[in-house]
Structures are given as C-alpha cells and as structure tokens.
Amino acid sequence: MKTANFIFLTLLTYLLGISSLAASPKEIAKISGKVADQKGQPIPYANVALISVDGGLIDGAVSDENGIFLIESTKTAKVNLVVSSIGYKTFTSEPFDLAPGLEKNFGDLSIQDEMTGLDEVTVKASRPEIIIEADKTIVNVEGTVMAEGANALDVIGRSPGIFVDSEGNINLNGRTGATVMINDRPTYMSSTDLANFLRSMPADNIKSIEVINNPSARFDAEGAAGVINIQLKKNTVDGVFGNIQVGGQYNGQFAPNAGATLNVKKGKLSTNGTFNYNEFAVYNDLEINRNFTLDQGVSSFKQDSRITSRYKTPSFNGSANYEIGKDQNLGLNVQASSSSDVNNNTSGTVITNPGQAENNFIESLNESDGKRNRLFTNLHYDAKLDTLGTKLSADLDFTIMDTESSALLDNRYWTGAHQSSGTRDRLRTLNDMYYTIFTSKVDLVKPLKGGKVLETGLKGSWVKSDNDLNLSRAQEEGPFELDPNSNRFIYNENVLAAYVTLKGNFNPKLSYQAGLRGEYSDIIGNSVTLNQVNTQEYFNLFPSVFIQHKVSKNYQVVYNANRRITRPNYRLLNPFIYYIDPLTSEQGNPHLTPQYSTNFEMNHVVKGAYQFTLGYSVTEDAFMQVFEQNQEERTTTTFTENFDRTKNANFRAILPFEIKKWWNTSNMVQANYNQFKTQIGQDFLDVDQISYMMRTQQNFTLPKGFKMEVVGMYLSPQIWGQGQIKGFGWVDAGVTKSLMKDKLSLSVNGTDLFRTQVIRAKIDFADIDTGFRQYRSNQGVRFTLRYNFAKGESFRVKSNSGSTDERNRLD
C-alpha cells in the first residue's frame, strides 16, 4: 500500500505540473460572451450556435453554469450567432464574417422570457418540469406546488425512473445502489441516515434534480444504479437574501419542522447558511404469516406488530467563497447534523402447532433509541489557467461520524390461557460506531484543437470505521450476562483512482465522449472478538462511452455505455447478529464482495421534451437481501448476500403536454424486465418477471395566486430476489397560495389520499413460506408557511465540488 500511495502522490504532482502549461497559439476563431435574462441573471446550459446565412450549422457550444460560452472554429463563413434556451425567446445576432484568427466578444447577451396570459392574471410561462440533455435528465423543482410544501425525498421520488420505497431506499430504473450528491458533492450517508437528512431538507430550497443514469468516467465508479445530483438554489442578491419557514405534518402523529436560510455577500466574499429542524413521525403496521413444515404437519406463526418511530434532525449547511482573483476561487463548505430517534415496537404472535390443542403466544416489546452526529468539511480551489478555458480544481474532504444506539427486547411466552405461568427473557443491545473519511482529488479540464476537450483527474480516499456491538441476555428477572454474539469490528479501506475523458465532434451532428477510470482498492476487515481478519485487494477499470446524434432539429439520439462498481456498506461487513424480535434476526456478512454492473442505454429525444429510453444492465455479485429459515427452531434470519447475476432491461417514456395555458401535465411510464439467478444454500433461485411503473403529474396555475398539483403513481406486481411484491399505487395533491407580492406563501399537501400505499409481499422459495402486509402511515397532511426576504443587487455564489462516494456507504 505504501508503494501505491507513492505512485498516487507522484501522479498528483505530475498532473499539477502539466496544468501550468499554457496553450500554444492556434489559428482559430474565438466567439465568446455571456447569456443572461432580463434581470441580468446568468442562464446556464443555453444553446449557442453559429448558423450560416444559408441556414447550416457551422459550430456551437453550451453556456456553463455562469452563462458564459466560448465557440472555437477553424471555418470560414458568413454567420449569425443564435442563442436559445427553453422558456426564453431565441436571440439572433446581425450577420458577421467568421474566419480563422477572429476574436469577437458579444459581452452580455440578454434574452427575453416568453410570457402567457391567464384570464385577468399575467403568468410567466414556467419552464418544462423535465429538461433532457445528452448525459442527464434535469427535473426543475423550483416554483412547483409540491416543492413548496414537500421535502427533498418527496421530489426525488417523483423524478423520472426513481422510486423511493416506504423505508426511504432509493431505486433508479429498477436498480438499487444510486449515489446521491448535493451540489456535486457526495452525501456520504447510509440509506437510513440519508432518508432522514433528505426529509429535513425543504424542497423549495432546491433548484433542480439531475438524474444521471450512466455517469461518465469523471464520476466515481461507485453506484451501480447511477447518480442523483441535487442542485440547491444559489444566491441572487448582493447584500442580504434569505427565507424563513415553519410547518408540520400530521399522519396520526404531529411532527413539526422549521428552517431558515441566509445569504450575505460583501465584495469578493460570498457566504450562505441554512439551518433546518425536522421531525419525522411514523407508525408501521406490520403483519407477518409464516408456515414451517414439520414431520408432524405445518406449524403457523401469525404476528401482528406496530412500530412507532420519531426522528429529530437538526442540520446546518454553510459555505463561503472568496474570489482570490479574476480567475481563482477558494471555497469552504461545512455540513453538520445530529439525528436522534426513538422507536417502540410492540408485537404479538400466535403459534399453531400440529397435534396441539392450545396455541402458544409470544408478546414482545422492543424499545430502542439512537443518536448520530455527523460533520463534513470541504475545502475547494479552482482556477482558470488560460484564455482557452483550461481549468484546474482541487478538493480536500474530511468527514467524521459517530453513532450510538441502545435497545431492550422484552419477550414473554405462554400457552393457552395460562399467561400468568409463562416465562420471560430479555435481550439488551448496545452499539457504538465511529467513522473517519479523508478524501483528496484534483481535476483538470484542457481544451484542445479542433474543439476537443480533455478531462483528467486523480482521487484518493482513506476510510476507517470502528463498530462495537455488545449483547447481553437475562432470564426472568435475573441479571444480564454477556452474549457470545457480541463483536467489535474494525474496517479500513483505501481507494486510489485516476480517470481521463475526451470530448469532441465527428461532425456537426455527431459528437462523442469517451472515458476510462481506474480504481485500486485495499481493504482490511478485522473482527477483534472473533480474531478474524478478511482482506481484499483489487484493481478495476471502468470505461464509459457517449455518442450523441442530432438527427434533425427536433430529433436526437444519445447512446451510452459504462461499467460501475458498488462496494458493500461498512456495517454489512461486520459479522454481527441483531435481534428484531425473538423469531427474527439480522446478520452481517464479512465475505461480501463488491458488485459490478455493465450498463447500456439508448435515449431518443423528440422536440427537446419527449423522451423514449431503452436500457439494459447486467450485475455480477449483486447485493440482495436473503431470508433463511430454521425449521427446527422455527426462526428466520436475514442477511445480505452476493447473487451470482441479476439482469434488468427497461423502457421509459416521458410525455409532457400543455393542455391549456394554465394546465400542463407530465407523464411517465416505465417497463422493467428483471431476472435473478443465484445459489442459496442447497437451492437454486432462477426467477424473472416483467413489471411496470406509471406516474402522472397535473399542474394547474390558477387566478389570484393559487397553484395546484396532483400526482398519481402505480407500481405493478414485481419480484425482488426471493420476494414477490403485489401491485400498489397512491395519489398525492397540493395547493399553494402566494401573498404579499410572492414574499409569503402558504402550501397544504395531502399524501396517500386514499390510503392505498399498502405493501403486500410473499416469499415462497425452498422451505420458506412467508407473507407480509405493511402500511407506514403514509396518509397525512402537511402545511408550510414560508417568508422570503431580499435586499441588494443580484449576484451568484460559486458552486464548489467535493469528493464522491465513500459516505454513501455508512450504515
């Protein structure tokens, strides 16, 4: 490992060295400028093209996040500069002569908003909810009713191809393992912590959500399902800008929330900070029916449980950016959160045994609480090295997280009506976990001749986790004694990575991007209690290819393919045993290995709005939850196992329509083919099924400051590993009212209006015969009151990039 670190530092020094080389002069024309709206605000990702006076495309570019564009061309022609962006009128310049050596700066180009009318109310045309680009799909969240009254997890679940289950797990295109980022920075949290964190983030602080199904080599290879990048709103006021909001939700329990955002800019220093407090209360009604086949007949277990949980999550996100010079920026980002939870699980089980007249009964009470503290810091530097657009950026990230939890499982057993003569046992669980993550990376973007762009970079990450699990048991009222399943597990992971991508054009209608990423991993898992050490060391290559074919003005096809990796969550590698109730336990698996997926996608885009996508992926050693039953003891154990292979083929259609000027709709339908193959114990699992998902969203802009949205979603029956899940759907609706010239807004949202988001599942595999029914109090009402304040002239804060994927695997 020392040799690998030395090589990494040598390459890092080399990359920093070559970045200082200035580009040699070339006989090319340079057409530049900045695209802005009527208020002077930059318009990112606007299309900028040089069109010959005969109507042919000569060259083009897309404005960056600050609205700046640069077109380089070696051609000679009489052209117009044409600028277009969805929601704005097209700008066309006066003709001019394009020739090698020409340098023409258009300065600030102001393009006009498109306007529409509604009765006596003037309404600005909202941009389409979904914008399709070559390598990603952008979902505009800003300004929607659901955004004003919802949280980040809600709006993620309404994005194309994404489904968030009742536990908060995020599935993208029928696959698990998506990486979630905020402003290009990783969240570095487990699925549970991430769900709670996203619930604490008001959706009306979000500008857009980028869904990247097949990321390029620039992104970490981690995350088999792709990347979901949340872009938060940026500062737009010089001086002071912000908002305050309060709200709450009632779904049988009341849970309040509040938040405040403040942005301040003075001179070269821009700062912003957001504080949110969120409570999430939920009850989970769970029914489980298990059948065990014995020599004497079938023994049946019928279990009814109610789990009530309350999570409290205060969080802070602050950043500062200092403009060192015209082309250099230094940024700092700090994220801090503290999440606490209290859970109460009461369950009763009725056991029917063959040949036994009286039933057996188990009554369990499982009370638990936990707390998680997390601190993330990012130091960022970026610079433009020359006039051709060479850019260098560097990041240092440091994360610490500690969690502590305790639980007491109290069980009582009796037969028939003899409850007073029953027995009792207790199980106490204490679990402390501590994580440290340090990452560093450097990225270089280098324009080349002929309009090509080279991107390259290095990254190193160093992770350590310490997990201490203590179990103790007591019979009747006796003292607690240490359980042999207690375990301390220490995990170390070092990953070094390098990548290179090349972008260019074969011709004006055909462009490409090809990349290759290499990652070296060195992993040590040490079970101190068992005196067992597991080591893994491997090097992998992850290629990616994108080809964009602009067939015509209204039709383009994007082809892409890549290879990805998903490493197991740190906690899953710990050989722990955690008891959910006396019949059910969860177990860690120190022998888990990473899963690898190969992904292909073909995306047809019509008129820049309608999207038809075909995708296919094969995942080797896929992570899946496995259920095993002990027929003699009649207990069930769950753990995560590597499946030999899973396959997913999918078709997705996105169809937005404007029915009236005041009524537009966005619709999505997705069909999935899933196949699972693996050996489980003595039995072989080989199942497949076609399933589909449909979503429709209706948006209404009404007079007198009212807006309304209705969202409906349906998931057909589907298989997931050993399990078979029945179809279900639900309807959400919301209305918002703007007051005080849009400074004040009140929104009310109803979720699962008809109480139909009920999950029913069954496992009928080998000797397992188990059925589930679950409802998680999804039906509820949420209200939010928000006040915006602003003072000063407009400005924008630089958005920095942090590192990538390590924290996502915390659990």
GUVEX-911301 format. One line per 2 residues: number of its first residue (from 1); their letters; for each residue x, y, z of C-alpha. Coordinates in steps of 0.5 Angstrom, whole numbers, plus 500, padded with zeros to 3 digits. Layout:
BEGIN
NUM	a	X/Y/Z ~ ...
END
This chain:
BEGIN
1	mk	500/500/500 ~ 506/505/501
3	ta	508/504/494 ~ 501/505/492
5	nf	501/512/496 ~ 508/514/493
7	if	505/513/486 ~ 499/517/487
9	lt	503/523/490 ~ 508/522/484
11	ll	502/523/479 ~ 499/528/483
13	ty	505/532/483 ~ 505/531/475
15	ll	498/533/474 ~ 499/539/478
17	gi	505/541/474 ~ 502/540/467
19	ss	496/544/469 ~ 501/550/469
21	la	503/549/461 ~ 500/555/457
23	as	496/553/451 ~ 500/555/445
25	pk	497/560/440 ~ 493/557/434
27	ei	490/560/428 ~ 482/559/431
29	ak	477/564/431 ~ 474/565/438
31	is	467/567/439 ~ 465/569/447
33	gk	460/572/451 ~ 455/571/457
35	va	448/569/456 ~ 443/573/462
37	dq	436/574/463 ~ 432/581/463
39	kg	435/582/470 ~ 442/580/469
41	qp	442/573/472 ~ 446/568/468
43	ip	443/563/464 ~ 446/556/465
45	ya	446/551/459 ~ 444/555/454
47	nv	445/553/447 ~ 449/558/443
49	al	451/556/435 ~ 454/559/429
51	is	449/559/424 ~ 451/561/417
53	vd	446/565/413 ~ 444/560/409
55	gg	442/556/415 ~ 447/551/416
57	li	450/549/423 ~ 458/551/423
59	dg	460/551/430 ~ 456/551/437
61	av	457/551/445 ~ 453/551/451
63	sd	454/556/456 ~ 457/554/463
65	en	453/555/470 ~ 455/562/470
67	gi	452/563/463 ~ 459/564/460
69	fl	460/561/453 ~ 466/560/448
71	ie	466/558/441 ~ 472/556/437
73	st	472/555/430 ~ 477/554/424
75	kt	472/555/419 ~ 470/561/414
77	ak	463/563/413 ~ 458/569/414
79	vn	454/567/420 ~ 449/569/425
81	lv	450/568/433 ~ 444/564/435
83	vs	442/563/443 ~ 436/559/445
85	si	434/556/452 ~ 428/553/454
87	gy	423/558/457 ~ 426/564/453
89	kt	426/567/446 ~ 431/566/441
91	ft	436/571/440 ~ 439/572/433
93	se	445/577/432 ~ 447/581/426
95	pf	451/577/421 ~ 458/577/421
97	dl	464/574/418 ~ 467/568/421
99	ap	475/567/419 ~ 481/564/423
101	gl	484/569/428 ~ 478/573/429
103	ek	476/574/436 ~ 469/577/438
105	nf	466/578/445 ~ 459/579/445
107	gd	459/581/452 ~ 453/580/456
109	ls	447/578/451 ~ 440/579/455
111	iq	435/574/452 ~ 427/575/454
113	de	423/571/458 ~ 417/568/454
115	mt	410/571/457 ~ 403/568/457
117	gl	396/570/460 ~ 391/567/464
119	de	384/571/465 ~ 386/577/468
121	vt	392/575/471 ~ 399/575/468
123	vk	403/569/469 ~ 410/568/467
125	as	411/561/463 ~ 414/556/467
127	rp	420/552/464 ~ 418/545/463
129	ei	419/541/469 ~ 424/536/466
131	ii	430/538/461 ~ 433/533/457
133	ea	441/533/456 ~ 446/529/453
135	dk	448/526/459 ~ 443/527/464
137	ti	436/529/465 ~ 434/535/469
139	vn	428/536/474 ~ 426/543/475
141	ve	423/543/482 ~ 423/551/483
143	gt	417/554/483 ~ 412/548/484
145	vm	407/547/489 ~ 410/540/491
147	ae	416/543/492 ~ 414/549/497
149	ga	410/544/501 ~ 415/538/501
151	na	422/536/503 ~ 428/533/498
153	ld	426/526/499 ~ 419/527/496
155	vi	421/531/490 ~ 427/525/489
157	gr	421/520/489 ~ 418/524/483
159	sp	423/524/479 ~ 424/520/472
161	gi	426/513/473 ~ 426/514/481
163	fv	422/510/486 ~ 423/511/494
165	ds	420/506/498 ~ 417/506/505
167	eg	424/505/508 ~ 427/511/504
169	ni	431/507/500 ~ 432/510/493
171	nl	431/506/487 ~ 433/508/480
173	ng	431/505/474 ~ 429/498/478
175	rt	436/498/481 ~ 439/500/488
177	ga	445/503/489 ~ 445/510/487
179	tv	449/515/489 ~ 446/522/492
181	mi	450/528/491 ~ 448/535/493
183	nd	451/541/489 ~ 456/536/486
185	rp	458/534/493 ~ 457/527/496
187	ty	452/526/502 ~ 457/520/505
189	ms	451/517/509 ~ 448/511/510
191	st	441/510/507 ~ 437/511/513
193	dl	441/517/515 ~ 441/520/508
195	an	433/519/508 ~ 432/523/515
197	fl	437/528/512 ~ 433/529/506
199	rs	427/529/510 ~ 430/535/514
201	mp	431/539/507 ~ 426/543/505
203	ad	424/542/497 ~ 423/549/496
205	ni	431/551/497 ~ 432/546/491
207	ks	433/549/484 ~ 433/542/480
209	ie	435/535/481 ~ 440/532/476
211	vi	438/524/474 ~ 445/521/471
213	nn	443/514/469 ~ 450/512/467
215	ps	455/517/469 ~ 462/519/466
217	ar	469/517/468 ~ 469/524/472
219	fd	465/521/477 ~ 467/516/482
221	ae	465/509/479 ~ 461/507/486
223	ga	454/507/485 ~ 451/501/480
225	ag	445/505/479 ~ 447/512/477
227	vi	448/519/480 ~ 442/523/483
229	ni	445/530/484 ~ 441/535/488
231	ql	442/543/486 ~ 441/548/491
233	kk	439/555/490 ~ 444/560/489
235	nt	445/567/492 ~ 442/572/487
237	vd	442/578/492 ~ 448/583/493
239	gv	447/584/501 ~ 442/580/504
241	fg	438/575/502 ~ 434/569/505
243	ni	428/566/508 ~ 424/563/514
245	qv	419/558/514 ~ 415/554/519
247	gg	411/548/518 ~ 409/541/520
249	qy	406/534/518 ~ 400/530/521
251	ng	399/523/520 ~ 397/520/526
253	qf	402/524/530 ~ 404/531/529
255	ap	411/533/527 ~ 414/540/527
257	na	419/543/522 ~ 422/550/521
259	ga	428/553/517 ~ 432/559/516
261	tl	437/561/510 ~ 441/567/510
263	nv	446/569/504 ~ 451/575/505
265	kk	456/578/500 ~ 461/583/501
267	gk	466/585/496 ~ 470/578/494
269	ls	467/574/500 ~ 460/571/499
271	tn	457/567/505 ~ 451/563/506
273	gt	448/558/511 ~ 442/554/512
275	fn	439/551/519 ~ 433/546/519
277	yn	430/543/524 ~ 425/537/522
279	ef	422/532/526 ~ 419/526/522
281	av	414/521/526 ~ 411/515/523
283	yn	408/509/525 ~ 409/502/522
285	dl	403/497/522 ~ 406/490/520
287	ei	403/483/519 ~ 407/477/518
289	nr	405/470/517 ~ 410/464/517
291	nf	409/457/516 ~ 414/452/518
293	tl	413/445/515 ~ 415/440/520
295	dq	415/432/520 ~ 408/432/524
297	gv	405/438/520 ~ 405/445/519
299	ss	407/450/525 ~ 404/457/523
301	fk	406/464/526 ~ 402/470/526
303	qd	405/476/528 ~ 402/483/529
305	sr	406/489/530 ~ 406/496/531
307	it	413/500/531 ~ 412/508/532
309	sr	418/512/531 ~ 420/519/532
311	yk	426/522/528 ~ 429/529/530
313	tp	434/532/526 ~ 437/539/526
315	sf	442/540/521 ~ 447/546/518
317	ng	450/547/512 ~ 454/553/511
319	sa	459/555/505 ~ 464/561/504
321	ny	467/563/497 ~ 473/568/496
323	ei	475/571/490 ~ 482/571/490
325	gk	483/574/483 ~ 479/575/477
327	dq	480/567/475 ~ 481/564/482
329	nl	476/562/488 ~ 477/559/494
331	gl	471/556/498 ~ 470/552/504
333	nv	463/548/506 ~ 461/546/513
335	qa	455/541/514 ~ 453/539/521
337	ss	448/535/523 ~ 445/531/529
339	ss	440/526/528 ~ 436/522/534
341	dv	431/517/534 ~ 426/514/539
343	nn	423/507/537 ~ 417/503/540
345	nt	416/496/537 ~ 410/492/540
347	sg	408/485/537 ~ 404/479/539
349	tv	405/472/536 ~ 400/467/536
351	it	403/460/534 ~ 399/454/532
353	np	403/447/532 ~ 400/441/529
355	gq	397/436/534 ~ 397/441/540
357	ae	390/443/542 ~ 392/450/545
359	nn	396/456/542 ~ 403/458/544
361	fi	403/466/545 ~ 409/471/545
363	es	409/478/547 ~ 415/483/545
365	ln	417/490/547 ~ 423/493/543
367	es	425/500/546 ~ 431/503/542
369	dg	434/510/542 ~ 440/512/538
371	kr	444/518/536 ~ 448/520/530
373	nr	453/526/530 ~ 456/528/523
375	lf	461/533/521 ~ 463/534/514
377	tn	468/540/511 ~ 470/541/504
379	lh	476/546/502 ~ 476/548/495
381	yd	480/551/490 ~ 479/553/483
383	ak	483/557/477 ~ 482/558/470
385	ld	489/558/467 ~ 489/561/461
387	tl	484/564/456 ~ 483/558/452
389	gt	479/555/458 ~ 484/551/462
391	kl	481/550/469 ~ 484/547/475
393	sa	480/545/481 ~ 482/541/488
395	dl	478/539/494 ~ 480/536/501
397	df	474/533/505 ~ 474/531/512
399	ti	468/527/515 ~ 467/524/522
401	md	461/521/524 ~ 459/517/531
403	te	453/514/533 ~ 451/510/539
405	ss	444/506/540 ~ 441/502/545
407	al	435/497/545 ~ 432/493/550
409	ld	428/487/547 ~ 423/484/553
411	nr	419/478/551 ~ 414/474/555
413	yw	412/467/553 ~ 406/463/555
415	tg	401/457/553 ~ 393/458/552
417	ah	390/462/558 ~ 396/461/562
419	qs	399/468/561 ~ 401/468/569
421	sg	405/462/569 ~ 409/464/563
423	tr	417/465/562 ~ 421/472/560
425	dr	427/473/557 ~ 431/480/556
427	lr	436/482/551 ~ 440/488/551
429	tl	444/491/545 ~ 449/497/546
431	nd	452/499/539 ~ 457/505/538
433	my	460/506/531 ~ 465/511/529
435	yt	468/513/522 ~ 473/518/519
437	if	474/519/512 ~ 479/523/509
439	ts	479/525/501 ~ 483/529/496
441	kv	482/530/489 ~ 485/534/483
443	dl	481/535/476 ~ 484/539/470
445	vk	480/541/464 ~ 484/542/458
447	pl	481/545/451 ~ 485/542/445
449	kg	485/544/438 ~ 479/542/434
451	gk	474/543/439 ~ 476/537/443
453	vl	476/538/451 ~ 481/533/455
455	et	479/532/463 ~ 483/528/467
457	gl	484/528/475 ~ 486/524/481
459	kg	483/522/487 ~ 485/518/494
461	sw	480/516/500 ~ 482/513/506
463	vk	477/511/511 ~ 477/508/518
465	sd	471/505/522 ~ 470/502/529
467	nd	464/498/530 ~ 463/496/538
469	ln	457/491/539 ~ 455/489/546
471	ls	449/484/547 ~ 447/481/554
473	ra	442/477/556 ~ 437/476/562
475	qe	433/470/564 ~ 426/472/568
477	eg	429/478/573 ~ 436/475/573
479	pf	442/479/572 ~ 444/481/565
481	el	450/476/562 ~ 455/478/556
483	dp	452/474/550 ~ 457/471/546
485	ns	455/474/539 ~ 458/481/542
487	nr	463/483/537 ~ 468/489/535
489	fi	469/490/528 ~ 475/495/525
491	yn	475/497/518 ~ 480/500/514
493	en	479/502/506 ~ 484/506/502
495	vl	482/507/495 ~ 486/511/489
497	aa	483/513/483 ~ 485/516/476
499	yv	481/518/470 ~ 481/521/463
501	tl	476/523/458 ~ 476/526/451
503	kg	470/530/448 ~ 470/532/441
505	nf	465/532/435 ~ 466/527/429
507	np	462/532/425 ~ 457/538/427
509	kl	451/533/428 ~ 455/527/431
511	sy	459/528/438 ~ 463/524/443
513	qa	465/523/450 ~ 470/517/452
515	gl	473/516/458 ~ 477/511/463
517	rg	477/511/470 ~ 482/506/474
519	ey	481/505/482 ~ 486/501/486
521	sd	482/498/493 ~ 486/496/499
523	ii	481/493/505 ~ 482/490/511
525	gn	476/488/516 ~ 478/486/523
527	sv	473/482/528 ~ 477/483/534
529	tl	473/479/538 ~ 473/473/533
531	nq	480/474/532 ~ 479/474/524
533	vn	482/478/519 ~ 479/479/512
535	tq	483/483/507 ~ 481/485/500
537	ey	486/488/494 ~ 484/489/487
539	fn	485/494/481 ~ 479/495/476
541	lf	478/499/470 ~ 471/503/469
543	ps	470/505/461 ~ 465/510/459
545	vf	463/512/452 ~ 457/517/450
547	iq	455/519/443 ~ 450/524/441
549	hk	447/524/434 ~ 443/530/433
551	vs	439/527/427 ~ 435/534/426
553	kn	433/540/429 ~ 427/536/433
555	yq	430/529/434 ~ 437/527/437
557	vv	439/520/440 ~ 444/519/445
559	yn	448/512/446 ~ 452/511/452
561	an	455/505/456 ~ 459/504/462
563	rr	462/500/468 ~ 460/501/475
565	it	462/498/482 ~ 458/498/489
567	rp	462/497/495 ~ 458/494/501
569	ny	456/499/507 ~ 461/498/512
571	rl	456/496/517 ~ 454/490/513
573	ln	461/487/513 ~ 461/487/521
575	pf	459/479/523 ~ 454/482/528
577	iy	448/479/530 ~ 442/484/531
579	yi	435/481/534 ~ 429/485/531
581	dp	424/480/536 ~ 425/473/538
583	lt	424/470/532 ~ 427/475/527
585	se	435/477/527 ~ 439/480/522
587	qg	446/478/521 ~ 453/481/518
589	np	457/478/512 ~ 464/479/513
591	hl	465/476/506 ~ 461/481/502
593	tp	465/483/496 ~ 463/489/491
595	qy	458/488/486 ~ 460/490/478
597	st	455/493/473 ~ 455/494/466
599	nf	450/499/463 ~ 448/500/456
601	em	443/506/454 ~ 440/509/448
603	nh	436/515/449 ~ 431/518/444
605	vv	429/526/445 ~ 424/529/441
607	kg	423/536/440 ~ 427/537/447
609	ay	422/535/451 ~ 419/528/449
611	qf	424/522/452 ~ 424/515/450
613	tl	429/511/453 ~ 432/503/452
615	gy	436/501/458 ~ 440/494/459
617	sv	444/492/465 ~ 448/486/468
619	te	450/486/475 ~ 455/481/478
621	da	455/479/485 ~ 449/484/486
623	fm	447/485/493 ~ 441/482/495
625	qv	437/481/502 ~ 437/474/503
627	fe	432/470/508 ~ 433/464/511
629	qn	429/459/516 ~ 431/454/521
631	qe	426/449/521 ~ 427/446/528
633	er	428/453/532 ~ 423/456/527
635	tt	427/462/527 ~ 428/467/521
637	tt	435/470/519 ~ 436/476/514
639	ft	443/478/511 ~ 446/481/505
641	en	449/476/500 ~ 452/477/493
643	fd	448/474/488 ~ 451/471/482
645	rt	448/475/477 ~ 442/480/476
647	kn	439/483/469 ~ 435/489/468
649	an	432/491/462 ~ 428/497/462
651	fr	424/502/457 ~ 422/509/460
653	ai	418/514/456 ~ 417/521/459
655	lp	411/525/456 ~ 410/533/458
657	fe	404/536/455 ~ 401/543/455
659	ik	393/542/455 ~ 392/549/457
661	kw	396/555/458 ~ 394/554/466
663	wn	394/547/466 ~ 400/542/464
665	ts	402/535/465 ~ 408/531/466
667	nm	407/523/465 ~ 412/518/465
669	vq	411/510/464 ~ 417/505/465
671	an	417/498/464 ~ 422/493/467
673	yn	425/486/466 ~ 428/483/472
675	qf	432/477/473 ~ 435/474/479
677	kt	440/468/479 ~ 444/465/485
679	qi	445/459/489 ~ 442/460/496
681	gq	444/454/501 ~ 442/448/497
683	df	437/451/493 ~ 438/455/486
685	ld	434/461/485 ~ 432/463/478
687	vd	426/468/477 ~ 424/473/472
689	qi	419/478/471 ~ 416/484/467
691	sy	414/490/471 ~ 412/497/470
693	mm	411/504/474 ~ 407/510/472
695	rt	407/517/474 ~ 402/523/472
697	qq	403/530/475 ~ 398/535/473
699	nf	400/542/475 ~ 395/548/475
701	tl	396/555/475 ~ 390/559/478
703	pk	388/566/479 ~ 389/570/485
705	gf	396/567/487 ~ 394/560/487
707	km	397/554/484 ~ 395/546/485
709	ev	399/540/483 ~ 396/533/483
711	vg	401/527/483 ~ 399/519/482
713	my	403/513/482 ~ 402/506/481
715	ls	407/500/481 ~ 405/493/478
717	pq	407/487/482 ~ 414/485/481
719	iw	420/480/484 ~ 425/482/488
721	gq	430/477/490 ~ 426/471/493
723	gq	420/476/494 ~ 414/477/490
725	ik	411/484/491 ~ 404/486/490
727	gf	402/492/486 ~ 400/498/489
729	gw	399/506/488 ~ 397/512/491
731	vd	395/520/490 ~ 398/526/493
733	ag	396/533/492 ~ 398/540/494
735	vt	396/547/493 ~ 399/554/495
737	ks	397/561/495 ~ 402/567/494
739	lm	401/573/498 ~ 405/580/499
741	kd	407/580/492 ~ 410/573/493
743	kl	414/574/499 ~ 410/570/503
745	sl	407/563/501 ~ 402/558/505
747	sv	402/551/502 ~ 398/545/504
749	ng	399/538/502 ~ 396/531/502
751	td	400/525/502 ~ 397/518/500
753	lf	390/521/500 ~ 386/514/499
755	rt	390/510/504 ~ 393/506/498
757	qv	400/505/499 ~ 400/499/502
759	ir	406/494/501 ~ 404/486/501
761	ak	409/481/499 ~ 411/474/500
763	id	417/469/500 ~ 415/462/497
765	fa	422/459/496 ~ 425/453/498
767	di	422/451/505 ~ 420/459/506
769	dt	413/460/506 ~ 412/467/509
771	gf	407/473/507 ~ 408/480/509
773	rq	403/486/510 ~ 406/493/511
775	yr	403/500/512 ~ 407/506/514
777	sn	402/512/516 ~ 403/515/509
779	qg	397/518/509 ~ 397/525/512
781	vr	397/533/511 ~ 403/537/511
783	ft	403/545/511 ~ 408/550/510
785	lr	409/558/511 ~ 415/561/508
787	yn	417/568/508 ~ 422/571/503
789	fa	426/577/504 ~ 432/580/500
791	kg	436/587/500 ~ 441/589/495
793	es	443/587/488 ~ 444/581/484
795	fr	450/576/485 ~ 452/569/484
797	vk	456/565/489 ~ 461/560/486
799	sn	459/552/487 ~ 464/548/489
801	sg	465/541/488 ~ 467/536/494
803	st	469/529/493 ~ 465/523/491
805	de	462/516/494 ~ 465/514/501
807	rn	460/517/506 ~ 454/514/502
809	rl	456/507/505 ~ 456/509/512
811	d	450/505/516
END
